[in-house]
Amino acid sequence: MNTDANPMPFELIELNGAMNHRLHESLADLQFLVPAGTSFDS
């Protein structure tokens, strides 16, 4: 039985979190750049 099936290294978890943070910031920037007619938030 393979109990510890390659747990993700802490560095990768941190990197993934940082990339997700950057992605959300980029999405926020995109929403800001979209013309005022189209709104993403209700």
N, C-alpha and C positions, 0 to 999 in steps of 0.2 A: 504494500500500500504506500502511495506517495503522498504523505501528509503535507510536507512542505514543498509544494510545486512552484519552485522559483518565485518567492515573494518579491514584489517590485522593490528595487533599491530605494532608499530614502531620497537619494539625489534625483532619481527619475520622478518621484512623486513631487518633489519641490519644483523641478523643471516644468512638469506638467501643469502645476498650479500657476507658475509664472506665465506660461504660455496661454493658459485660459484667461488670466488677468489681462494680458496684452490683447487677446482676442476681444474681450468685452470692451476694452478701451477703444479698439478699432471700430467695433460696431457702434459705440456711442458717437465716435467722430463721424461715421458714415451717416447716422441718423441726423447729426447736426448739419451735414452738408447737403442732405436731401432738401429739395424745394419745399417751402412752407405749406404747400397744398396737401402733400401726403404726410400724414402723421402716423407713427407706429403705436403710440400710446393712446388708448381710448380716452 
